[in-house]
């Protein structure tokens, strides 16, 4: 329900580009804004979560196929101690895309979850269009993650289709 509402809201005339930044190292940041012009698939993960690790393996495969088609993949770890665990996570899973981290509070705020909301499951994904606007927000408990590879491919194919042009008014 939450994903559907956010997806519908993001299609409104007043949709704004997503504004989120994560750390890639102590001196380097990753901003969603730097990827405008590309479709972005970003996963919010815990480096210690088996479901997130499985998703990373899937994203590794899908990213190699879709990156040449203008899709940018990202992961943002936000578990406690992510700053320390991201390096080992990257070495272990070798993602062909940037992986950064941010605090749990920053990620919860960006995703509009209260710190009191216990129903916040990972992984959590967002898909942004070329203008940087969130077109799909997928919470961790969504059916989307029952078949994540197929779900991700379906969403990307939908977003990669050329925009349908309306009929010309006479």
N, C-alpha and C positions, 0 to 999 in steps of 0.2 A: 504494500500500500504506500509506504513512504517513498519507494523508488518511483512508483507511478506518479505520485503527486509532484515530486521534484522534476521528473521528466516533463510533465505537462506544464509546470510553472516555467521551466527553462525555455520552452518554446514561445513564451509570451513576447509581446512586442518590446518589453522593457528588460529582456534578458541581458545580463551584464557578463563580460568575460570573467572567468574564474580568476581569483587572485590568491595564490598560495605559493609559498616558497619553502624549500627544505634545504638542509645542509648536505653537501656532498663530502666535504672535508671541513676542517676548522676554518679554512680560508675561501672555500668555494661553495656557492649556492646554486640551486636549481630552481628556476621559477617557471610556473606554467606559462607565463606570458612569453617566455623566450621561444616557445614552440608554436606561436600563432602562425597560421598558414599550413599547419599539419593537423591531422586528426591525432588526438592524444588519448591513450589508454593508460590510466594511472591506477595502480593498486596500492592500497594502504594496508600494511602488513605488520605482523610481529615476526621478528627473525627466528623466534623460538617455536612458532606455531606450525605443526605438521601440515595443516591445510594450506597455509601460506607458502610453505616450502614446495608443496605439490603444485600450487598455482604458479610459482616461479618457474618450475620445470616446464609447465605448459606454455607460459609466456615466452620462455626461451625459444621454443619451437615456433610459435606463432609470430614472434617478433622478426625472426629471420625471414619469414615469408612476407610479412606485411610492411616492414620498414622500407623496402624499395618502392612501395606503393604510396608513400607519404604518411605512414602512421608512426608516431613516436610513442614508445612504451616507457613507462617510468614506474618505480616503486618507491614508496615512502614508508620506512619502518618507524613505528612510534611506540614500541614497547619500552618499558623502563630499561635503561641501559643501552638503547639502540645505538647511540653514538659509539659505544665500545664494541657492539656485536656486528655492526654492518660490514666491517672489513672482512671478518671471518665468513660471514654469510655470502658476500660477493666472491670470495676465493673458493668457497665450497660449491656454489651453484653457477658461477660464471655467467651471469646474465649479460646479454649483448646490448644492454641499455643501462642508463644511469639509475643508480639506487642511492637514495639519500635518507635522511631521518629528520624528524622533528619531535617536539614534545607531545605527549598524549593530550595535553590541554589544547595545544595549537591545532592538532588534527581534529579533535572533537569540536572545537569552535568552528573550524572551516566546514566540517560536515554537518554542522547544526545539531550536534548532540550535547546534551547537558552533561556535566561531570557526574550528575546524580543518576543518569540513565544507565542502568545495568544491562540493558538490551543493546549492546554494541558489540557485534561479532566481527571477526576478521576471517578471511580477507574482505575488504570493502573495495569496490571499483567504481571509477567514474570514466565516462567517455566524453571528451570535449570535441566540438566541431572545429573547423579551421579558423573560426573567429575566436576560439577560446571559451565558448559558452558550453556549459555542461548540458549534454543532451540525454544522458542516462546516468543515474546514480544507483548503484546496486549494493544494498547492505548485505552483510555476510550471511544472514539467514535466508536470503532469497533463493528461490528455486533455480535461478540462473547458475548457481554454484553446484547444482547436482550434476550438470554436464558442462563444466566451465569452458572447455575448449570449443565445443560446438556453439555455446552461447556467445563467446567472444567473437568467433568467426562470423556468426550471423549478424551481430551488432556492427562489426566493422564493414561487412559487405553492404549493409544498409547505409552506413555513413559514407561509403566510398562511391555510391551511385551518384551520377550527375544529378544536379537539382532539376526537378521537373519544371518545365516552363509552362506557365498558364496560357490559356488561349488569349490571343490578341483581341482586345475589344475594338469594335468598329464604331 
